[in-house]
Structures are given as structure tokens and as C-alpha cells.
């Protein structure tokens, strides 16, 4: 009976670690996305207006194309990292 409670406690602890790692990854991704889309595209646009990229200023580029590209990159990064976390915690799909 003690083995069952030990296994249950280990499973619960592993599940807690898995979700903490998942939430940490989500928070980091959201901070990067907010920094790029809101920070670079809106707040820092006046400072970035003197830098030309593709015929327009860098602030406008971040507000239009950059934030979308970073968002897509974050989606692929999240999927890749979650696959590694799934394998690490033994919940991956085979």
C-alpha cells in the first residue's frame, strides 16, 4: 500500500513540474510577443523611425510585419519546446 501512495505522490509531483515548465514557457512567449508587437511597434516607434528596413522605417515594420513573423516563430518554438517537455516528462505521443 505504501508503494501506491509513493507512486501517486511522484506522479503528482511530475505533473506539477510539467505544468510549471509549460506555464513558464507560455509566460516567456507572451512577454516576447508583447515586447515585439506593443513595445517595438507602438511605444518605441519614434526611436526606431530613423532606421530604414525594406523602404520603410523599422517601427512601422515591427508594427506590420515583424510582430506577425515573431508570433509565427513563437508558435513553432512553443510546439518544438513542448515536444521536448512531453518527452522529458513521459507524456509524449509516439
PyMOL commands that set and color helices and strands:
alter all, ss='L'
color gray80, all
select helices_A, chain A and resi 2-43+45-48+58-89
alter helices_A, ss='H'
color red, helices_A
select strands_A, chain A and resi 52-53+56-57
alter strands_A, ss='S'
color yellow, strands_A
deselect
rebuild
show_as cartoon
